Amino acid sequence: RKGSSYRGLFTKELRNLMYGFGDDRNPANDTVNVMEEILIEYIVDICQVASGGGKKSRLSIEDLRRALSRPADAKKLARMEELLFMQEDIKRARA
């Protein structure tokens, strides 16, 4: 089973996200577990696409850009670019 060792890793964040998008303050555990399975499966799939199917030990930003360059992932790619820009902006401000 893909990502079963990561179970519970995103539970707190998913509960907050679900509440932020209109769910109950304390969503059902089954619902959170299903959402977490979907999230972990998506992350694993994107990482496999980014690595090109090989056993590459580290992924680069360029690998992730290539994996998210599909039209269906345009919003995700734009958000990644925005976060990378903000990260650089914060680094410059601290310097």
C-alpha positions in Angstrom: 0.0 0.0 0.0 1.4 3.4 -1.0 2.5 5.7 1.7 1.0 3.7 4.6 4.0 4.6 6.7 3.0 8.3 6.5 -0.4 7.8 8.1 -1.2 10.5 10.6 1.4 12.9 9.3 -1.0 15.5 7.8 -4.0 14.9 10.1 -3.8 18.2 12.0 -3.3 20.3 8.9 -6.1 18.5 7.0 -8.5 19.1 9.9 -7.7 22.8 9.8 -7.9 22.9 6.0 -11.2 21.1 6.0 -12.6 23.5 8.6 -11.3 26.5 6.5 -13.2 25.2 3.5 -16.5 24.8 5.3 -16.4 21.5 7.1 -17.2 20.9 10.7 -14.7 22.2 13.3 -14.0 18.5 14.2 -14.5 16.5 11.0 -15.1 12.7 11.3 -11.9 10.7 11.6 -12.9 8.5 8.6 -13.2 11.6 6.4 -9.8 12.9 7.5 -8.2 9.5 6.9 -9.6 9.3 3.4 -8.4 12.8 2.6 -5.0 11.9 4.0 -4.8 8.8 1.8 -5.7 10.8 -1.3 -3.1 13.5 -0.4 -0.3 11.0 0.3 -1.1 9.1 -2.9 -1.0 12.4 -4.9 2.3 13.4 -3.4 3.9 10.0 -4.1 2.6 10.1 -7.7 4.0 13.6 -8.3 7.3 12.6 -6.9 7.5 9.5 -9.1 6.6 11.6 -12.1 9.3 14.1 -11.1 11.9 11.5 -10.6 11.2 10.1 -14.1 10.6 6.7 -12.7 14.2 6.3 -11.7 15.6 5.7 -8.2 17.0 9.3 -8.0 17.7 10.1 -4.4 16.9 13.8 -4.5 14.4 15.8 -6.4 15.2 19.3 -7.7 12.8 22.2 -8.1 13.2 21.7 -11.9 12.0 18.1 -11.6 8.9 19.3 -9.7 8.3 22.1 -12.3 8.4 19.5 -15.1 6.0 17.2 -13.2 3.5 20.0 -12.6 3.8 21.4 -16.2 0.7 19.5 -17.3 -2.3 21.8 -18.0 -4.3 20.1 -15.2 -1.7 21.1 -12.7 -1.3 24.8 -13.8 -2.7 26.2 -10.6 -0.4 24.0 -8.5 2.6 25.1 -10.5 1.6 28.8 -10.2 1.3 28.4 -6.4 4.7 26.6 -6.2 6.3 29.5 -8.1 4.6 32.0 -5.9 5.9 30.3 -2.7 9.4 30.0 -4.1 9.3 33.7 -4.9 8.1 34.6 -1.4 10.9 32.4 0.0 13.5 34.3 -1.9 11.9 37.6 -1.0 12.1 36.7 2.7 15.8 35.7 2.3 16.6 39.0 0.7 14.7 40.9 3.5 16.6 39.1 6.2 20.0 39.8 4.6 
